[in-house]
Amino acid sequence: MSAERANTSAQDPAETAVHAQPVPLQPIKTSWLESWRLMRQSYNSPLEHGQYLQQRYGNVVLQQLGRIKFVHMFGADANRLALLNPQQILSNKKSWDMIIGRIFPNGLMLRDGEDHRYHRRLMQAGFKSRAMQGYLTQMAPQVRQAIDAWPGAQHDNFLAFPAFKKMTLDLAATIFLGMALGKDASMMNRAFETAVAASMPRVPVPIPGNLLWRGIRARRTLCRFFLPQVAGKRAGNDQDLFALLCRAEDENGKGYTDQEIVDHIIFLMMAAHDTTTSTLTSMTYALAKNPEWQDKLREEVNNLDSRSSDHEQLSSMSQTEWVMKEALRLYPPLSTLPKYSNAEFEFEGHLIPAGAMVVTYPIHTHYMPAYWDQPTLFDPARFSPARAEQKRHGYSWVPFSGGAHMCIGLHFAEMQIKLVMREMLTHYSWQVAPGYTMPVQQSPISKPRDNLPIQLHRR
Ligand code: HEM
């Protein structure tokens, strides 16, 4: 796309009428000290950062940091524009390449336009209902076993976050890669964890021994592990996600190259694992703080018809789904979504420059009183059909993003989360210490700073 101005006003005709003469957005003026404070705040608490900027400067804020321009955009209309991305005004590739491109190059999220559409269409092979049914059949007993192996009668300081992390990694090894748990899977999990830890390093240059250097080596280990398996997976009949990607073809019988498959599977493991772990952790915390909801969900689970299939059981766990949605509202694993402007474009009467990092804030929108009743309150019934607060605006609840890059694994995530919750609620009750508040690190992926210690009681 050329660097001339894109006409995004077609998005909302009412808006064009009000803002007939869009004006170039001017950078905010801040001292060095204030810029430093804002940068720290953006990393430590994107919610506070977004609320501060939006209250002080409005829905669109341009910040110039050295040669880099950041444009912060707030509200559900901003989400709609950035996610629907008319005329490809925004690039996912350019923003994500800068952030995680050294460790996760060429992942689906790091592609744009026709190239992205093509790769996404092929990837659907791994997410069709037959494939999902296969994952579910395999995953259900494994989740049961994993939770059964948790502590016996009582544990007063059980760290929920690492327990979920281990479980989702093990599940990824078997369901995504078709591996048996054992030495190879442990080696692969370790390399993978090193790669993820290094994906957003504070020091963006590899120096022997530092985080990025170790991450690049771990990625090489993963590539060396996966590449030789591609030919066998292509020729075979395995039904794991890796195998399905190896055999995915377009209408002309063309599929991914070997290296593309490896890039996709490494990215998928990352995309699936930390986000699901984060959601399970925040649900566990919310259910500990709100025991009446824990009781409600346990009743829902106890009333499931044991003669019905896993799929039917999960589909009928509607209150569990509200709790999941509410946890994703309050603690979205990705609190901000970065894009990069290919062209100058218009939003709410402002001209936003080309060549800027454009950041939208799911977490900020999720706390806006314009869309949610008492937004800081944990109130899962807001997602019930009777209240359906998320329908007040199509882009007010965006933990899975939207538009062309909307999370391809959202149904997989929901399935895994419900399976884990079903087993947890059946086998355990849990609580947190009186007065405990989970210290949340919101960025880069939401997680508890203290691993979420809970008191676990076997039922
Ligand atoms: C609760 C769990 C999850 C959350 C909150 C989540 C969130 C997201 C978000 C916000 C994006 C879009 C980023 C953007 O707009 O640039 C995304 C993309 C993606 N997610 Fe997820 N995700 C979750 C689970 C999963 C799982 C389980 C998988 C795989 C099985 C997965 C695979 C992907 C892929 C491949 C993309 C890129 C899609 C594209 O660019 O077309 N995610 N996810």
Boltz pocket constraint, residues with backbone or C-beta under 6 A from the ligand:
constraints:
  - pocket:
      binder: B
      contacts: [[A, 92], [A, 108], [A, 109], [A, 110], [A, 111], [A, 120], [A, 268], [A, 271], [A, 272], [A, 273], [A, 275], [A, 276], [A, 279], [A, 332], [A, 333], [A, 334], [A, 337], [A, 338], [A, 398], [A, 399], [A, 400], [A, 401], [A, 402], [A, 404], [A, 405], [A, 406], [A, 407], [A, 408], [A, 409], [A, 410], [A, 412], [A, 413]]
      max_distance: 6.0
